[in-house]
């Protein structure tokens, strides 16, 4: 079937924990307001000496160590992000140097915002099919605290920093991800201006249209993935949704009619980490033994672009 399986995961988060009470000291908000509307109680922020590159490197090293795959065996390295330390070189190129990947390893960054990690999984699957070395390193990493507007109480309470990594293997007899990817170009309801604009380079979000988009896109995307795979909801062991807002996740669970116990999240402790969200949660599930060899995880991301992406990922 020509596909990939997940060999191992890794993660890294900054040392600094920022609670809702901490944010209440700098903006007009409180713990009850934040937690009841989002499900978030704390998040992590990079401090002095911490960087996007450092988070990526720590998560990647952990995933590689757990997989037993050597850096020289990697054929592809993709980092999903929009908050890398440099516009160029790419975060993936810096990983190539720090990890000692061979110079012909395909290394680049991918920006699909909160859908980025799932986009990157599908991209890695396609690239590994033609690569001489069949192992891939896929990351989702963000330092959103550096593009957060701390004068906007509706958005500053949402975001956190972190990195998640996955080592995957391509084989001709492995199942396809059955990925479903989509985009609906929109630079109004959820965006972060670039370097050549007069607008502040902060994340801007109009909550209501984003909510309406998400609660429609997530269940639809999940069903389309399963339709491509010829499977039903009962065949999925874990649903790994982008941790954007607990209300969105709860609505999607209800609309799909799936067991909430299969949809455990971590948003209360991580906040919304954009492209890092899905791999951070994957690592938690694998590390805790909640996702084991032979089991299937339906990963769904959604966010800026507007983008959405779903994939059925099996553990080797």
Secondary structure, 3 states (H helix, E strand, C coil): CCEEEEEEEEEECCCEEEEHHHHHCCCCCCHHHHHHHHCCCEEEECCCCCCHHHHHHHHHHHHHHHHCCCHHHEEEEEEECCCCCCCCCCHHHHHHHHHCCCCCCEEEEECCHHHHHHHHHHHHHHHHHHCCCCEEEEEEEEEHHHHCCCCCHHHHCCECEEEEEEEEEEECCCCCCCCEEEECCCCCCEEECCCCCCCCCCEEECHHHHHHHHHHHHHHHHHHHHHHHCCCHHHCCEEEECCCCHHHHHHHHHHHCCCHHHHCCCHHHHCECCCHHHHHHHHHHHHCCCCCCCCEEEEEEEECCCEEEEEEEEEC
